[in-house]
Structure formats: structure tokens, C-alpha cells
Amino acid sequence: MADSRRSERPPGPSPAAPARWRSARETAGPRDVRVAVTGTPGPLRDAIAAHLTESAGTVSVRVLDAHMPRAGQRLRDVDVVVLVAASLETGTRRLTPEETARILRAATAVPRLVLVSSAMVYGADPANDLPLAEDAPLLAEERGIAGDLLDIERLVAGQRAQGLTVLRPAMLVGRGADTVFVRHFSAPLLLQVQGSTPAWQFCHVDDLLSAVGYAVAGRVEGAVTVGCEGWLAQETVESIAGLRRLVLPAALAFGTAERLHRLGVSPAPAGELRYVAYPWVVPSTRLLTAGWRPTHDNAAALTELLAAAEAAGGRRGLRETPLSAAGAAVAMVGTAALLRQARRRRRG
């Protein structure tokens, strides 16, 4: 059932493919597709390029740095542009709207464009459907990681009416991921907002790579979500992780996160805390219909995330861990606030 809060449809690509691309796809041989991979530099972009290079159906794959002034000139003879807006690393230099606009101008004549974004653009909310529809409105806050991705998606949707696939993966795991979500699990306690019912869903990078292959081949179009099937309840996550929860009132949790952000202690605005407090589960409907299947389930993906979190915590030490995950900082500050309240009650 659709969420009654959603009255608008998001800006998004047309589901129809242009005749030019359909004709090329139907007549081309198995090694006739030329692909350019550009966007946010880092391990995700490199993994996508390597996967496409090893896949049947591509004759050449070139990797372009979007910030290079002449990068767009090398897009004129390609069949598909894969524009990577998502990242596997916290603090990496992200794709900018200016770079996106430059790539889009250069790729006007390219038959197909695949944008790798994130399901974070739907927003995390206690009233979200489980799962959300792929064409649900984009209700994320207009700042932080999700805000940056929203800006890029709007730019792309405004320039590409056809020949566009937007991939929106759930919480990414694997391939050395060091995201805010990995760091959330480096904290000694898992933060939970009072009255919330979290629903944890992951997307292994290997499954995202195979989804990129489907998009490059034109087997899926429009808004396409990617993730493990189903989700895990908070109790299951705590059992697998061997961690206990810290339950804080929403006002204290979000207020603390915002204060830490304003003070520069945490680069994550309070809105990003919602992604570990409220559900944003997606269904992979179009991919599943096309024959794609995830190779990882949520429990296996969480286990891999926990190993990455342990390794990251060991490298930095929990005391030296940058508080990029708002939840880790709020958990520690919130604990101190609760202890102060308890002491005041005992004295009073």
C-alpha cells in the first residue's frame, strides 16, 4: 500500500528506452559496447570498472576523472556512461553538481546513462512502507550525503528524459567499505531512538556490480533499487553483532547530533542519524523481474560489515575513531546526559 504522506512523484527517468539504443542493442554483437565509468573516485568506481571489463558484452571500459576539465571529450564515442555518485568511503571527495553538469553536457549524444546513487534519497522515516516502492517520492533532507545525491539525481533527471537508469542500493557492504554505517557498528552500543522500529537492509557491493551490468545491458531502466531481500529486525541485528542497544528519546538523540554537528565534532548532520533509527527498505522489483538475484542475504552482509567495523576500529582505536557516524557520537554523549539526569534525581 502506498504511503498516504506521498502525494508527489519524484523527478525521475522515463521507463522507455530510445529507439537508437534499442536498435543498437538488438543488432550489436556480444562485444560491441563501449563504456565510460566516471564520477566519485574511489574503490566503488574502480570495482565497477573492473567488473565491466571482465564481463561479456563490453569491448572497452575507460575510467575518467570527472574533475578533469577535458574528461567530457572522451565520452563522444561511447555507448554507455556509468556515473558513480555513491561512495564506499567516509570523507572521500564526492562528485559535485558542477562536475555532474559537465559530464551530462558531454554525454548528450550517448545513448545510455547509468547513475549509481543510493536508496538514502527516499529518506528514512517511521511511516515508510516496508518496503518502499521504487517510484516513491524522494523525501530525504536537503543536506548531508542524501542531499548531495538528491542534487545530482535532479540534475540528471532534468537532462535525460530517456536512456537513463538510476541505481539506488541499500546500505552498502563489502569491498573495504568504510562508510558512516560501518562506523556506526564500531561504537560500543547501538543507538535506538525511543519508540522507533528499525529495519536493517544491506546491499553487498558484488550484488550492486551485477546490477550495474544489467543496467549497462539495458535490461533495467528507470528508478531501480538494489538490496538483499527482506530486512532484519533490531533484535536480530543485536544478536548477530553481539551488541546492546542504548535507547534515547528522539529529542535528545537528534538534538545532541545537531549540536555535535554545529560544533564540528561530527561532520554528519542530525538528519543522517535517521538512517540508523528508521526504516528505508527497498524491494529490487525491476531487477528481480529482469532475472537478477542477490548472492548475499542480510545476515551474511551484516557479518561482513561487522568484520569491516572491527578492522576499522582496530586501525584507528575506538578513542581515536573519527565520529563520522552520528550515532556513535550521540550514543556516548547521550549516555553522559542520562547519567547526569540520574545523579540529579538521586540528589533531589
C-alpha positions, 0 to 999 in steps of 0.5 A: 500500500502506498504511503498516504504522506506521498502525494508527489512523484519524484523527478525521475527517468522515463521507463522507455528506452530510445529507439537508437539504443534499442536498435543498437542493442538488438543488432550489436554483437556480444562485444560491441559496447563501449563504456565510460565509468566516471564520477566519485573516485574511489574503490566503488568506481574502480570495482565497477570498472573492473567488473565491466571489463571482465564481463561479456558484452563490453569491448572497452571500459575507460575510467575518467576523472570527472574533475578533469576539465577535458574528461567530457571529450572522451565520452563522444564515442561511447555507448554507455556512461556509468556515473558513480555518485555513491561512495564506499568511503567516509570523507572521500571527495564526492562528485559535485553538481558542477562536475555532474553538469559537465559530464551530462553536457558531454554525454548528450549524444550517448545513448545510455546513462547509468547513475549509481546513487543510493536508496538514502534519497527516499529518506528514512522515516517511521511511516515508510512502507516496508518496503518502499516502492521504487517510484516513491517520492524522494523525501530525504533532507536537503543536506548531508550525503542524501542531499548531495545525491538528491542534487545530482539525481535532479540534475540528471533527471532534468537532462535525460528524459530517456536512456537513463537508469538510476541505481539506488542500493541499500546500505552498502557492504563489502569491498573495504567499505568504510562508510558512516554505517560501518562506523556506526557498528564500531561504537560500543552500543547501538543507538535506538531512538525511543519508540522507533522500529528499525529495519536493517537492509544491506546491499553487498557491493558484488550484488550492486556490480551485477546490477550495474551490468544489467543496467549497462545491458539495458535490461533495467531502466528507470528508478531501480533499487538494489538490496538483499531481500527482506530486512532484519529486525533490531533484535536480530541485528543485536544478536548477530553483532553481539551488541546492546542497544542504548535507547534515547528519546528522539529529542535528545538523540537528534538534538545532541547530533545537531549540536555535535554537528554545529560544533564540528565534532561530527561532520554528519548532520542530525538528519543522517542519524535517521538512517540508523533509527528508521526504516528505508527498505527497498524491494529490487522489483525491476531487477528481480523481474529482469532475472537478477538475484542477490548472492548475499542475504542480510545476515551474511552482509551484516557479518561482513560489515561487522568484520569491516567495523572491527578492522576499522576500529582496530586501525584507528582505536575506538578513542581515536575513531573519527565520529563520522557516524552520528550515532556513535557520537550521540550514543556516548554523549547521550549516555553522559546526559542520562547519567547526569539526569540520574545523579540529579534525581538521586540528589533531589 
